[in-house]
Amino acid sequence: EADIGLRSVIRLPMISGDTVIGLIYVFLTDASHVWLEDQGGLLRSFAEQAAIAVRNARLYEQVNKEKQRLHAILEQSADGVMILDPALHITVFNQSLSRMTGWPARKAIGKMHSDVINWQSLKTESTLNEAIENGWPLPGSAHLYVEGDLKRYQSDSSQGGAEIISLAMTYAPLLDEDGNMINIIANVR
């Protein structure tokens, strides 16, 4: 048996709420060391901070996994999905919508909605911009449905006439607890 010089040990629980999430061991090799009262408080404070850090790291990992899962769901959806910020800039543009419109997501993201979704003709009454100018969304209002034809994006303008595609978009407002718009989520077919 090897003597590694340990003379005493203190075990500090890392507690988060009512749950012990780990233990910290402090080993002393100096047999003459005397524990002072404030050292115990300092070590307990350290253990509390370590517990908070471990809990936050676990929460971050859970949030990150959920974010990756939701991203995968959006990207693999058969329907086109687009998310707009309150100023109508595109923040999400999934693969299905790219295939429908011809817009690569990397080019569409950050652009104004009206720059990417440029209707040539409408089968419904108004565009998203017109509906917003007329007060949409009202509290408790229904989703906005817009259907029409638009030019499919072409990166090479020398390919001849632009292809026209018919799309139907359902816009759903995402509001905060005060009724302020956080995002607009568009499902596209």
N, CA, C and O atoms as a DFTB+ gen file, in Angstrom:
756 C
 N C O
     1  1       0.851      -1.172       0.000
     2  2       0.000       0.000       0.000
     3  2       0.898       1.236       0.000
     4  3       1.772       1.369       0.857
     5  1       0.686       2.137      -0.954
     6  2       1.515       3.327      -1.078
     7  2       0.970       4.434      -0.187
     8  3      -0.239       4.630      -0.068
     9  1       1.886       5.137       0.425
    10  2       1.489       6.279       1.246
    11  2       1.612       7.518       0.372
    12  3       2.717       7.929       0.017
    13  1       0.469       8.115       0.024
    14  2       0.495       9.305      -0.836
    15  2       0.399      10.578      -0.019
    16  3       0.283      11.666      -0.582
    17  1       0.445      10.462       1.279
    18  2       0.542      11.632       2.139
    19  2      -0.757      12.317       2.471
    20  3      -0.733      13.458       2.933
    21  1      -1.894      11.677       2.258
    22  2      -3.165      12.315       2.584
    23  2      -3.427      12.198       4.070
    24  3      -3.353      11.107       4.634
    25  1      -3.733      13.319       4.709
    26  2      -3.938      13.339       6.154
    27  2      -5.412      13.545       6.527
    28  3      -5.872      13.051       7.556
    29  1      -6.142      14.275       5.685
    30  2      -7.569      14.461       5.958
    31  2      -8.293      14.792       4.666
    32  3      -7.681      15.196       3.676
    33  1      -9.589      14.616       4.692
    34  2     -10.416      14.874       3.519
    35  2     -11.728      15.514       3.973
    36  3     -12.272      15.187       5.028
    37  1     -12.206      16.417       3.157
    38  2     -13.517      17.028       3.392
    39  2     -14.346      16.760       2.150
    40  3     -13.884      16.959       1.026
    41  1     -15.558      16.311       2.359
    42  2     -16.482      16.038       1.254
    43  2     -17.556      17.122       1.273
    44  3     -18.234      17.320       2.282
    45  1     -17.705      17.823       0.143
    46  2     -18.686      18.902       0.023
    47  2     -19.731      18.522      -1.023
    48  3     -19.390      18.284      -2.182
    49  1     -20.996      18.464      -0.624
    50  2     -22.023      18.154      -1.622
    51  2     -22.298      19.370      -2.508
    52  3     -22.337      20.506      -2.033
    53  1     -22.489      19.110      -3.803
    54  2     -22.930      20.150      -4.744
    55  2     -24.432      19.961      -4.875
    56  3     -24.897      18.973      -5.443
    57  1     -25.193      20.928      -4.338
    58  2     -26.642      20.792      -4.270
    59  2     -27.300      21.819      -5.180
    60  3     -26.966      23.004      -5.164
    61  1     -28.248      21.325      -5.974
    62  2     -29.051      22.179      -6.841
    63  2     -30.510      21.931      -6.472
    64  3     -31.048      20.857      -6.743
    65  1     -31.140      22.909      -5.864
    66  2     -32.502      22.711      -5.365
    67  2     -32.450      21.731      -4.210
    68  3     -31.788      21.981      -3.203
    69  1     -33.143      20.623      -4.355
    70  2     -33.130      19.574      -3.335
    71  2     -32.313      18.363      -3.767
    72  3     -32.337      17.326      -3.105
    73  1     -31.593      18.492      -4.874
    74  2     -30.887      17.356      -5.446
    75  2     -29.377      17.522      -5.317
    76  3     -28.822      18.569      -5.652
    77  1     -28.725      16.473      -4.826
    78  2     -27.265      16.444      -4.813
    79  2     -26.831      16.023      -6.211
    80  3     -27.152      14.925      -6.666
    81  1     -26.097      16.905      -6.891
    82  2     -25.686      16.607      -8.265
    83  2     -24.223      16.206      -8.364
    84  3     -23.730      15.887      -9.446
    85  1     -23.539      16.223      -7.245
    86  2     -22.139      15.812      -7.250
    87  2     -21.512      16.068      -5.903
    88  3     -22.130      16.621      -4.993
    89  1     -20.266      15.649      -5.802
    90  2     -19.493      15.850      -4.585
    91  2     -18.136      16.419      -4.944
    92  3     -17.557      16.076      -5.975
    93  1     -17.636      17.288      -4.088
    94  2     -16.278      17.807      -4.226
    95  2     -15.501      17.297      -3.023
    96  3     -15.937      17.429      -1.879
    97  1     -14.352      16.718      -3.299
    98  2     -13.480      16.240      -2.234
    99  2     -12.269      17.157      -2.153
   100  3     -11.641      17.462      -3.167
   101  1     -11.943      17.598      -0.930
   102  2     -10.758      18.412      -0.694
   103  2      -9.838      17.577       0.187
   104  3     -10.202      17.211       1.305
   105  1      -8.652      17.278      -0.318
   106  2      -7.688      16.460       0.401
   107  2      -6.585      17.340       0.965
   108  3      -6.136      18.285       0.316
   109  1      -6.152      17.020       2.184
   110  2      -5.038      17.733       2.810
   111  2      -3.896      16.757       3.031
   112  3      -4.095      15.614       3.442
   113  1      -2.713      17.235       2.752
   114  2      -1.535      16.413       2.994
   115  2      -0.767      16.892       4.220
   116  3       0.098      16.182       4.734
   117  1      -1.081      18.087       4.682
   118  2      -0.382      18.675       5.834
   119  2      -1.142      18.311       7.108
   120  3      -2.243      18.811       7.341
   121  1      -0.568      17.462       7.911
   122  2      -1.231      17.006       9.135
   123  2      -1.369      18.125      10.155
   124  3      -2.212      18.047      11.049
   125  1      -0.553      19.160      10.032
   126  2      -0.610      20.241      11.018
   127  2      -1.652      21.305      10.662
   128  3      -1.889      22.224      11.446
   129  1      -2.279      21.185       9.477
   130  2      -3.262      22.189       9.059
   131  2      -4.507      22.094       9.932
   132  3      -5.019      21.008      10.206
   133  1      -4.969      23.238      10.352
   134  2      -6.182      23.319      11.159
   135  2      -7.221      24.061      10.326
   136  3      -6.951      25.126       9.770
   137  1      -8.424      23.471      10.252
   138  2      -9.495      24.101       9.498
   139  2     -10.073      25.258      10.292
   140  3     -10.510      25.103      11.432
   141  1     -10.063      26.414       9.660
   142  2     -10.649      27.582      10.294
   143  2     -12.112      27.666       9.889
   144  3     -12.499      27.156       8.838
   145  1     -12.924      28.307      10.720
   146  2     -14.367      28.372      10.478
   147  2     -14.697      29.019       9.132
   148  3     -15.585      28.539       8.428
   149  1     -14.001      30.097       8.759
   150  2     -14.314      30.776       7.502
   151  2     -13.901      29.953       6.286
   152  3     -14.455      30.150       5.204
   153  1     -12.947      29.041       6.433
   154  2     -12.569      28.175       5.315
   155  2     -13.714      27.236       4.942
   156  3     -13.941      26.973       3.761
   157  1     -14.423      26.740       5.927
   158  2     -15.571      25.869       5.660
   159  2     -16.645      26.612       4.886
   160  3     -17.210      26.080       3.931
   161  1     -16.925      27.841       5.297
   162  2     -17.920      28.659       4.591
   163  2     -17.485      28.951       3.163
   164  3     -18.302      28.926       2.242
   165  1     -16.209      29.226       2.979
   166  2     -15.676      29.492       1.650
   167  2     -15.803      28.246       0.762
   168  3     -16.180      28.343      -0.406
   169  1     -15.484      27.081       1.330
   170  2     -15.600      25.844       0.560
   171  2     -17.061      25.534       0.224
   172  3     -17.359      25.079      -0.880
   173  1     -17.970      25.777       1.169
   174  2     -19.393      25.554       0.893
   175  2     -19.867      26.502      -0.216
   176  3     -20.631      26.096      -1.092
   177  1     -19.426      27.737      -0.181
   178  2     -19.780      28.705      -1.222
   179  2     -19.248      28.242      -2.580
   180  3     -19.933      28.350      -3.597
   181  1     -18.027      27.729      -2.582
   182  2     -17.449      27.199      -3.817
   183  2     -18.280      26.030      -4.342
   184  3     -18.541      25.940      -5.542
   185  1     -18.698      25.130      -3.437
   186  2     -19.513      23.976      -3.839
   187  2     -20.852      24.435      -4.414
   188  3     -21.338      23.849      -5.381
   189  1     -21.452      25.473      -3.834
   190  2     -22.722      26.004      -4.344
   191  2     -22.537      26.571      -5.750
   192  3     -23.355      26.333      -6.638
   193  1     -21.457      27.320      -5.940
   194  2     -21.182      27.884      -7.258
   195  2     -20.889      26.786      -8.280
   196  3     -21.303      26.877      -9.436
   197  1     -20.175      25.757      -7.849
   198  2     -19.900      24.629      -8.751
   199  2     -21.194      23.927      -9.131
   200  3     -21.361      23.522     -10.281
   201  1     -22.122      23.776      -8.174
   202  2     -23.414      23.147      -8.464
   203  2     -24.189      23.964      -9.489
   204  3     -24.802      23.404     -10.398
   205  1     -24.166      25.282      -9.347
   206  2     -24.847      26.162     -10.306
   207  2     -24.226      26.001     -11.695
   208  3     -24.940      25.936     -12.696
   209  1     -22.900      25.937     -11.749
   210  2     -22.216      25.791     -13.036
   211  2     -22.555      24.450     -13.690
   212  3     -22.783      24.395     -14.899
   213  1     -22.590      23.386     -12.918
   214  2     -22.925      22.065     -13.461
   215  2     -24.374      22.061     -13.946
   216  3     -24.659      21.564     -15.036
   217  1     -25.291      22.611     -13.145
   218  2     -26.698      22.666     -13.540
   219  2     -26.859      23.473     -14.827
   220  3     -27.591      23.060     -15.727
   221  1     -26.181      24.621     -14.923
   222  2     -26.273      25.446     -16.132
   223  2     -25.697      24.730     -17.345
   224  3     -26.242      24.842     -18.443
   225  1     -24.608      23.998     -17.165
   226  2     -24.018      23.248     -18.274
   227  2     -24.982      22.166     -18.755
   228  3     -25.107      21.942     -19.959
   229  1     -25.661      21.496     -17.831
   230  2     -26.636      20.470     -18.208
   231  2     -27.833      21.090     -18.927
   232  3     -28.321      20.541     -19.914
   233  1     -28.304      22.237     -18.431
   234  2     -29.421      22.923     -19.088
   235  2     -29.024      23.370     -20.491
   236  3     -29.808      23.235     -21.430
   237  1     -27.821      23.897     -20.638
   238  2     -27.337      24.325     -21.948
   239  2     -27.306      23.140     -22.909
   240  3     -27.698      23.261     -24.069
   241  1     -26.840      22.000     -22.417
   242  2     -26.777      20.800     -23.256
   243  2     -28.185      20.372     -23.694
   244  3     -28.387      20.004     -24.851
   245  1     -29.149      20.419     -22.781
   246  2     -30.526      20.065     -23.120
   247  2     -31.103      21.029     -24.152
   248  3     -31.734      20.602     -25.118
   249  1     -30.888      22.322     -23.949
   250  2     -31.391      23.333     -24.889
   251  2     -30.746      23.146     -26.252
   252  3     -31.423      23.242     -27.276
   253  1     -29.459      22.882     -26.278
   254  2     -28.753      22.699     -27.538
   255  2     -29.269      21.467     -28.279
   256  3     -29.438      21.511     -29.497
   257  1     -29.522      20.369     -27.564
   258  2     -30.068      19.169     -28.198
   259  2     -31.462      19.437     -28.759
   260  3     -31.788      18.986     -29.857
   261  1     -32.283      20.167     -28.010
   262  2     -33.630      20.492     -28.476
   263  2     -33.572      21.403     -29.697
   264  3     -34.361      21.243     -30.629
   265  1     -32.648      22.350     -29.697
   266  2     -32.479      23.239     -30.845
   267  2     -32.086      22.438     -32.081
   268  3     -32.611      22.683     -33.167
   269  1     -31.168      21.482     -31.931
   270  2     -30.752      20.645     -33.053
   271  2     -31.904      19.788     -33.560
   272  3     -32.053      19.589     -34.765
   273  1     -32.725      19.276     -32.627
   274  2     -33.869      18.450     -33.004
   275  2     -34.891      19.278     -33.797
   276  3     -35.387      18.829     -34.830
   277  1     -35.201      20.483     -33.313
   278  2     -36.156      21.340     -34.013
   279  2     -35.636      21.768     -35.377
   280  3     -36.395      21.838     -36.343
   281  1     -34.346      22.052     -35.454
   282  2     -33.740      22.411     -36.742
   283  2     -33.883      21.249     -37.731
   284  3     -34.217      21.461     -38.896
   285  1     -33.633      20.032     -37.269
   286  2     -33.756      18.859     -38.137
   287  2     -35.200      18.680     -38.600
   288  3     -35.440      18.347     -39.761
   289  1     -36.165      18.899     -37.702
   290  2     -37.579      18.785     -38.072
   291  2     -37.922      19.811     -39.149
   292  3     -38.562      19.472     -40.144
   293  1     -37.502      21.059     -38.960
   294  2     -37.779      22.106     -39.953
   295  2     -37.146      21.776     -41.297
   296  3     -37.787      21.910     -42.339
   297  1     -35.901      21.348     -41.273
   298  2     -35.185      21.087     -42.524
   299  2     -35.740      19.881     -43.266
   300  3     -35.708      19.853     -44.496
   301  1     -36.246      18.886     -42.551
   302  2     -36.737      17.675     -43.196
   303  2     -38.232      17.715     -43.515
   304  3     -38.771      16.764     -44.080
   305  1     -38.895      18.799     -43.160
   306  2     -40.324      18.932     -43.442
   307  2     -40.570      18.911     -44.943
   308  3     -39.818      19.506     -45.714
   309  1     -41.633      18.218     -45.350
   310  2     -41.994      18.187     -46.770
   311  2     -42.571      19.523     -47.216
   312  3     -42.502      19.866     -48.396
   313  1     -43.142      20.280     -46.279
   314  2     -43.670      21.611     -46.592
   315  2     -42.559      22.640     -46.471
   316  3     -41.597      22.465     -45.724
   317  1     -42.718      23.709     -47.221
   318  2     -41.795      24.820     -47.078
   319  2     -42.066      25.522     -45.756
   320  3     -43.220      25.702     -45.364
   321  1     -41.012      25.912     -45.079
   322  2     -41.140      26.645     -43.818
   323  2     -40.215      27.852     -43.885
   324  3     -39.041      27.755     -44.243
   325  1     -40.795      28.996     -43.525
   326  2     -40.026      30.235     -43.484
   327  2     -40.409      30.950     -42.189
   328  3     -41.585      31.004     -41.829
   329  1     -39.419      31.494     -41.498
   330  2     -39.676      32.278     -40.292
   331  2     -39.142      33.677     -40.521
   332  3     -38.022      33.875     -40.993
   333  1     -39.992      34.652     -40.165
   334  2     -39.650      36.061     -40.346
   335  2     -39.525      36.735     -38.996
   336  3     -40.217      36.365     -38.047
   337  1     -38.642      37.730     -38.903
   338  2     -38.583      38.545     -37.693
   339  2     -39.652      39.640     -37.803
   340  3     -40.301      39.748     -38.843
   341  1     -39.849      40.447     -36.764
   342  2     -40.906      41.472     -36.824
   343  2     -40.742      42.483     -37.960
   344  3     -41.727      43.069     -38.409
   345  1     -39.507      42.691     -38.428
   346  2     -39.273      43.623     -39.538
   347  2     -39.414      42.936     -40.899
   348  3     -39.126      43.536     -41.934
   349  1     -39.857      41.678     -40.892
   350  2     -40.093      40.864     -42.086
   351  2     -38.816      40.432     -42.807
   352  3     -38.826      40.195     -44.015
   353  1     -37.721      40.334     -42.058
   354  2     -36.501      39.730     -42.590
   355  2     -36.600      38.220     -42.397
   356  3     -37.099      37.753     -41.373
   357  1     -36.130      37.465     -43.369
   358  2     -36.172      36.004     -43.298
   359  2     -35.068      35.516     -42.361
   360  3     -33.900      35.865     -42.530
   361  1     -35.448      34.706     -41.372
   362  2     -34.465      34.138     -40.438
   363  2     -34.308      32.635     -40.628
   364  3     -33.263      32.076     -40.296
   365  1     -35.333      31.977     -41.160
   366  2     -35.282      30.533     -41.440
   367  2     -35.906      30.314     -42.806
   368  3     -36.933      30.907     -43.134
   369  1     -35.274      29.455     -43.600
   370  2     -35.737      29.153     -44.956
   371  2     -35.325      27.712     -45.212
   372  3     -34.160      27.446     -45.506
   373  1     -36.266      26.776     -45.104
   374  2     -35.870      25.363     -45.129
   375  2     -35.628      24.838     -46.545
   376  3     -35.874      25.526     -47.535
   377  1     -35.136      23.589     -46.608
   378  2     -34.760      22.968     -47.882
   379  2     -35.940      22.838     -48.835
   380  3     -35.801      23.081     -50.033
   381  1     -37.100      22.456     -48.309
   382  2     -38.279      22.293     -49.176
   383  2     -38.639      23.613     -49.846
   384  3     -38.970      23.639     -51.032
   385  1     -38.576      24.704     -49.098
   386  2     -38.890      26.010     -49.669
   387  2     -37.834      26.416     -50.702
   388  3     -38.152      27.050     -51.708
   389  1     -36.598      26.050     -50.447
   390  2     -35.543      26.308     -51.440
   391  2     -35.834      25.575     -52.740
   392  3     -35.682      26.134     -53.826
   393  1     -36.256      24.312     -52.623
   394  2     -36.575      23.539     -53.835
   395  2     -37.769      24.149     -54.576
   396  3     -37.787      24.181     -55.806
   397  1     -38.761      24.633     -53.827
   398  2     -39.948      25.215     -54.476
   399  2     -39.618      26.506     -55.207
   400  3     -39.983      26.685     -56.369
   401  1     -38.932      27.395     -54.526
   402  2     -38.728      28.757     -55.039
   403  2     -37.457      28.931     -55.852
   404  3     -37.322      29.891     -56.611
   405  1     -36.518      27.993     -55.690
   406  2     -35.226      28.129     -56.357
   407  2     -34.232      28.972     -55.558
   408  3     -33.057      29.050     -55.916
   409  1     -34.696      29.600     -54.482
   410  2     -33.804      30.430     -53.665
   411  2     -32.947      29.543     -52.765
   412  3     -33.494      28.767     -51.982
   413  1     -31.625      29.634     -52.854
   414  2     -30.791      28.939     -51.862
   415  2     -31.010      29.605     -50.492
   416  3     -31.090      30.829     -50.398
   417  1     -31.105      28.802     -49.458
   418  2     -31.365      29.343     -48.116
   419  2     -30.330      30.393     -47.741
   420  3     -30.681      31.420     -47.161
   421  1     -29.071      30.156     -48.059
   422  2     -28.010      31.100     -47.670
   423  2     -28.203      32.476     -48.311
   424  3     -27.755      33.483     -47.762
   425  1     -28.874      32.524     -49.481
   426  2     -29.150      33.807     -50.133
   427  2     -30.437      34.445     -49.622
   428  3     -30.557      35.669     -49.566
   429  1     -31.400      33.599     -49.248
   430  2     -32.695      34.124     -48.803
   431  2     -32.645      34.635     -47.368
   432  3     -33.288      35.632     -47.043
   433  1     -31.895      33.967     -46.519
   434  2     -31.846      34.353     -45.107
   435  2     -31.216      35.740     -44.983
   436  3     -30.139      36.002     -45.519
   437  1     -31.902      36.609     -44.273
   438  2     -31.454      37.984     -44.082
   439  2     -32.131      38.969     -45.024
   440  3     -32.156      40.171     -44.758
   441  1     -32.681      38.464     -46.126
   442  2     -33.375      39.344     -47.075
   443  2     -34.772      39.664     -46.553
   444  3     -35.313      38.975     -45.688
   445  1     -35.330      40.723     -47.106
   446  2     -36.713      41.066     -46.810
   447  2     -37.630      40.031     -47.466
   448  3     -37.346      39.528     -48.553
   449  1     -38.709      39.732     -46.796
   450  2     -39.692      38.775     -47.306
   451  2     -40.130      39.148     -48.724
   452  3     -40.195      38.284     -49.598
   453  1     -40.429      40.420     -48.955
   454  2     -40.936      40.852     -50.258
   455  2     -39.885      40.769     -51.375
   456  3     -40.236      40.761     -52.554
   457  1     -38.601      40.706     -51.006
   458  2     -37.559      40.536     -52.025
   459  2     -37.492      39.091     -52.515
   460  3     -37.110      38.833     -53.656
   461  1     -37.860      38.165     -51.659
   462  2     -37.803      36.742     -52.004
   463  2     -39.165      36.249     -52.493
   464  3     -39.252      35.534     -53.492
   465  1     -40.215      36.630     -51.790
   466  2     -41.572      36.251     -52.173
   467  2     -42.183      37.450     -52.895
   468  3     -42.861      38.285     -52.297
   469  1     -41.920      37.503     -54.190
   470  2     -42.355      38.618     -55.028
   471  2     -43.491      38.115     -55.919
   472  3     -43.255      37.558     -56.991
   473  1     -44.724      38.321     -55.459
   474  2     -45.897      37.803     -56.162
   475  2     -46.044      38.450     -57.539
   476  3     -45.923      39.668     -57.676
   477  1     -46.303      37.631     -58.550
   478  2     -46.607      38.114     -59.893
   479  2     -48.110      38.347     -60.032
   480  3     -48.550      39.287     -60.695
   481  1     -48.892      37.468     -59.388
   482  2     -50.349      37.616     -59.361
   483  2     -50.864      36.915     -58.107
   484  3     -50.253      35.971     -57.607
   485  1     -52.007      37.400     -57.609
   486  2     -52.605      36.842     -56.390
   487  2     -53.952      36.213     -56.698
   488  3     -54.692      36.680     -57.565
   489  1     -54.258      35.136     -55.966
   490  2     -55.577      34.518     -56.035
   491  2     -56.379      34.861     -54.779
   492  3     -57.571      34.568     -54.690
   493  1     -55.702      35.487     -53.809
   494  2     -56.359      35.932     -52.585
   495  2     -56.333      37.456     -52.561
   496  3     -55.820      38.090     -53.483
   497  1     -56.889      38.039     -51.499
   498  2     -57.089      39.494     -51.469
   499  2     -55.832      40.324     -51.283
   500  3     -55.700      41.384     -51.894
   501  1     -54.884      39.852     -50.432
   502  2     -53.744      40.732     -50.135
   503  2     -52.477      39.934     -49.858
   504  3     -52.510      38.733     -49.588
   505  1     -51.369      40.644     -49.934
   506  2     -50.071      40.080     -49.582
   507  2     -49.856      40.235     -48.075
   508  3     -50.657      40.874     -47.392
   509  1     -48.794      39.660     -47.570
   510  2     -48.452      39.811     -46.153
   511  2     -48.245      41.286     -45.807
   512  3     -48.759      41.759     -44.793
   513  1     -47.510      42.008     -46.626
   514  2     -47.251      43.425     -46.346
   515  2     -48.535      44.231     -46.284
   516  3     -48.706      45.068     -45.398
   517  1     -49.443      43.982     -47.227
   518  2     -50.722      44.700     -47.234
   519  2     -51.548      44.356     -46.001
   520  3     -52.173      45.234     -45.407
   521  1     -51.553      43.085     -45.614
   522  2     -52.307      42.675     -44.422
   523  2     -51.754      43.358     -43.175
   524  3     -52.524      43.798     -42.320
   525  1     -50.436      43.451     -43.061
   526  2     -49.827      44.115     -41.900
   527  2     -50.173      45.598     -41.907
   528  3     -50.466      46.170     -40.856
   529  1     -50.143      46.225     -43.074
   530  2     -50.529      47.642     -43.171
   531  2     -51.972      47.868     -42.740
   532  3     -52.327      48.954     -42.280
   533  1     -52.805      46.837     -42.892
   534  2     -54.217      46.925     -42.505
   535  2     -54.474      46.399     -41.094
   536  3     -55.622      46.169     -40.714
   537  1     -53.404      46.209     -40.319
   538  2     -53.571      45.874     -38.909
   539  2     -53.427      44.413     -38.532
   540  3     -53.610      44.067     -37.365
   541  1     -53.103      43.543     -39.482
   542  2     -52.892      42.136     -39.136
   543  2     -51.586      42.012     -38.381
   544  3     -50.634      42.694     -38.758
   545  1     -51.465      41.216     -37.370
   546  2     -52.506      40.370     -36.773
   547  2     -53.221      41.111     -35.647
   548  3     -52.594      41.814     -34.855
   549  1     -54.495      40.950     -35.591
   550  2     -55.283      41.472     -34.477
   551  2     -55.274      40.431     -33.372
   552  3     -55.114      39.245     -33.658
   553  1     -55.440      40.837     -32.111
   554  2     -55.458      39.845     -31.033
   555  2     -56.513      38.768     -31.315
   556  3     -57.672      39.072     -31.598
   557  1     -56.091      37.526     -31.233
   558  2     -56.987      36.401     -31.476
   559  2     -57.332      36.189     -32.938
   560  3     -58.229      35.411     -33.263
   561  1     -56.615      36.888     -33.830
   562  2     -56.954      36.774     -35.259
   563  2     -56.477      35.442     -35.824
   564  3     -55.577      34.791     -35.292
   565  1     -57.112      35.075     -36.909
   566  2     -56.763      33.834     -37.590
   567  2     -55.453      34.013     -38.348
   568  3     -54.933      35.121     -38.481
   569  1     -54.949      32.916     -38.828
   570  2     -53.766      32.956     -39.676
   571  2     -54.108      33.690     -40.972
   572  3     -55.275      33.824     -41.341
   573  1     -53.090      34.149     -41.634
   574  2     -53.261      34.841     -42.915
   575  2     -52.940      33.851     -44.036
   576  3     -51.880      33.226     -44.030
   577  1     -53.838      33.713     -44.978
   578  2     -53.636      32.807     -46.111
   579  2     -53.435      33.645     -47.368
   580  3     -54.251      34.509     -47.691
   581  1     -52.340      33.379     -48.069
   582  2     -52.044      34.088     -49.325
   583  2     -51.702      33.032     -50.371
   584  3     -50.899      32.129     -50.133
   585  1     -52.330      33.169     -51.526
   586  2     -52.080      32.225     -52.617
   587  2     -51.876      33.013     -53.892
   588  3     -52.543      34.019     -54.135
   589  1     -50.948      32.541     -54.701
   590  2     -50.708      33.229     -55.958
   591  2     -49.558      32.619     -56.733
   592  3     -49.099      31.515     -56.441
   593  1     -49.109      33.362     -57.721
   594  2     -48.023      32.925     -58.596
   595  2     -46.831      33.851     -58.406
   596  3     -46.982      35.062     -58.248
   597  1     -45.639      33.254     -58.424
   598  2     -44.421      34.061     -58.379
   599  2     -43.361      33.456     -59.264
   600  3     -43.416      32.282     -59.629
   601  1     -42.391      34.289     -59.602
   602  2     -41.278      33.815     -60.431
   603  2     -40.348      32.986     -59.580
   604  3     -40.005      33.358     -58.458
   605  1     -39.944      31.852     -60.131
   606  2     -38.964      31.010     -59.460
   607  2     -37.598      31.669     -59.628
   608  3     -37.248      32.124     -60.717
   609  1     -36.835      31.715     -58.550
   610  2     -35.519      32.350     -58.570
   611  2     -34.584      31.585     -59.501
   612  3     -34.548      30.354     -59.495
   613  1     -33.825      32.339     -60.302
   614  2     -32.802      31.741     -61.163
   615  2     -31.509      32.499     -60.944
   616  3     -31.459      33.720     -61.085
   617  1     -30.467      31.767     -60.600
   618  2     -29.183      32.430     -60.368
   619  2     -28.546      32.866     -61.685
   620  3     -27.761      33.814     -61.718
   621  1     -28.883      32.177     -62.760
   622  2     -28.320      32.502     -64.073
   623  2     -29.444      33.056     -64.949
   624  3     -30.318      32.308     -65.388
   625  1     -29.421      34.352     -65.201
   626  2     -30.506      34.996     -65.959
   627  2     -30.473      34.652     -67.443
   628  3     -31.395      35.016     -68.174
   629  1     -29.437      33.962     -67.905
   630  2     -29.350      33.630     -69.321
   631  2     -30.127      32.366     -69.668
   632  3     -30.060      31.892     -70.802
   633  1     -30.873      31.807     -68.691
   634  2     -31.594      30.556     -68.938
   635  2     -32.917      30.770     -69.652
   636  3     -33.690      29.821     -69.785
   637  1     -33.195      31.926     -70.097
   638  2     -34.451      32.169     -70.803
   639  2     -35.518      32.696     -69.860
   640  3     -35.212      33.296     -68.830
   641  1     -36.783      32.464     -70.227
   642  2     -37.908      32.980     -69.449
   643  2     -37.971      32.388     -68.058
   644  3     -37.620      31.230     -67.834
   645  1     -38.423      33.202     -67.142
   646  2     -38.528      32.759     -65.751
   647  2     -39.710      31.819     -65.588
   648  3     -40.785      32.050     -66.140
   649  1     -39.500      30.769     -64.831
   650  2     -40.568      29.820     -64.528
   651  2     -41.494      30.419     -63.472
   652  3     -41.032      30.976     -62.477
   653  1     -42.789      30.302     -63.692
   654  2     -43.779      30.790     -62.735
   655  2     -44.273      29.585     -61.939
   656  3     -44.590      28.540     -62.507
   657  1     -44.335      29.745     -60.610
   658  2     -44.831      28.674     -59.748
   659  2     -46.002      29.198     -58.929
   660  3     -46.065      30.380     -58.590
   661  1     -46.920      28.301     -58.621
   662  2     -48.065      28.649     -57.771
   663  2     -47.763      28.192     -56.353
   664  3     -47.375      27.046     -56.124
   665  1     -47.947      29.106     -55.406
   666  2     -47.706      28.792     -53.999
   667  2     -48.893      29.229     -53.155
   668  3     -49.608      30.177     -53.482
   669  1     -49.077      28.506     -52.062
   670  2     -50.052      28.886     -51.043
   671  2     -49.293      29.002     -49.737
   672  3     -48.587      28.073     -49.343
   673  1     -49.429      30.138     -49.059
   674  2     -48.713      30.392     -47.811
   675  2     -49.708      30.677     -46.696
   676  3     -50.652      31.450     -46.855
   677  1     -49.468      30.035     -45.580
   678  2     -50.243      30.318     -44.371
   679  2     -49.288      30.948     -43.375
   680  3     -48.331      30.310     -42.935
   681  1     -49.545      32.201     -43.020
   682  2     -48.714      32.950     -42.086
   683  2     -49.356      32.891     -40.700
   684  3     -50.540      33.187     -40.538
   685  1     -48.562      32.507     -39.712
   686  2     -49.047      32.445     -38.331
   687  2     -48.192      33.382     -37.483
   688  3     -46.970      33.242     -37.450
   689  1     -48.823      34.338     -36.797
   690  2     -48.038      35.243     -35.950
   691  2     -47.666      34.553     -34.640
   692  3     -48.474      33.828     -34.061
   693  1     -46.457      34.780     -34.184
   694  2     -46.023      34.318     -32.869
   695  2     -45.899      35.572     -32.012
   696  3     -45.039      36.420     -32.251
   697  1     -46.770      35.677     -31.009
   698  2     -46.852      36.878     -30.181
   699  2     -46.325      36.606     -28.787
   700  3     -46.418      35.484     -28.290
   701  1     -45.769      37.638     -28.150
   702  2     -45.361      37.499     -26.751
   703  2     -46.580      37.727     -25.858
   704  3     -47.680      37.965     -26.357
   705  1     -46.385      37.656     -24.538
   706  2     -47.500      37.776     -23.594
   707  2     -48.170      39.149     -23.647
   708  3     -49.310      39.294     -23.204
   709  1     -47.480      40.156     -24.182
   710  2     -48.058      41.500     -24.306
   711  2     -48.727      41.731     -25.659
   712  3     -49.225      42.824     -25.930
   713  1     -48.739      40.712     -26.501
   714  2     -49.365      40.845     -27.817
   715  2     -48.454      41.405     -28.887
   716  3     -48.914      41.707     -29.988
   717  1     -47.166      41.552     -28.592
   718  2     -46.209      42.045     -29.583
   719  2     -45.707      40.879     -30.431
   720  3     -45.457      39.786     -29.924
   721  1     -45.565      41.133     -31.723
   722  2     -45.121      40.084     -32.618
   723  2     -43.637      39.779     -32.404
   724  3     -42.797      40.679     -32.397
   725  1     -43.337      38.498     -32.232
   726  2     -41.957      38.040     -32.086
   727  2     -41.457      37.522     -33.434
   728  3     -40.348      37.837     -33.865
   729  1     -42.298      36.724     -34.086
   730  2     -41.966      36.129     -35.387
   731  2     -43.253      35.898     -36.165
   732  3     -44.359      35.963     -35.629
   733  1     -43.063      35.629     -37.438
   734  2     -44.144      35.129     -38.284
   735  2     -43.636      33.816     -38.858
   736  3     -42.542      33.750     -39.418
   737  1     -44.436      32.786     -38.714
   738  2     -44.070      31.478     -39.228
   739  2     -44.940      31.202     -40.453
   740  3     -46.168      31.236     -40.375
   741  1     -44.293      30.932     -41.578
   742  2     -45.013      30.686     -42.828
   743  2     -44.842      29.227     -43.234
   744  3     -43.724      28.725     -43.345
   745  1     -45.968      28.558     -43.454
   746  2     -45.978      27.220     -44.033
   747  2     -46.361      27.381     -45.497
   748  3     -47.330      28.064     -45.828
   749  1     -45.579      26.735     -46.377
   750  2     -45.722      26.983     -47.808
   751  2     -45.960      25.670     -48.534
   752  3     -45.282      24.670     -48.295
   753  1     -46.949      25.700     -49.433
   754  2     -47.221      24.538     -50.304
   755  2     -47.376      25.018     -51.718
   756  3     -47.609      24.214     -52.621
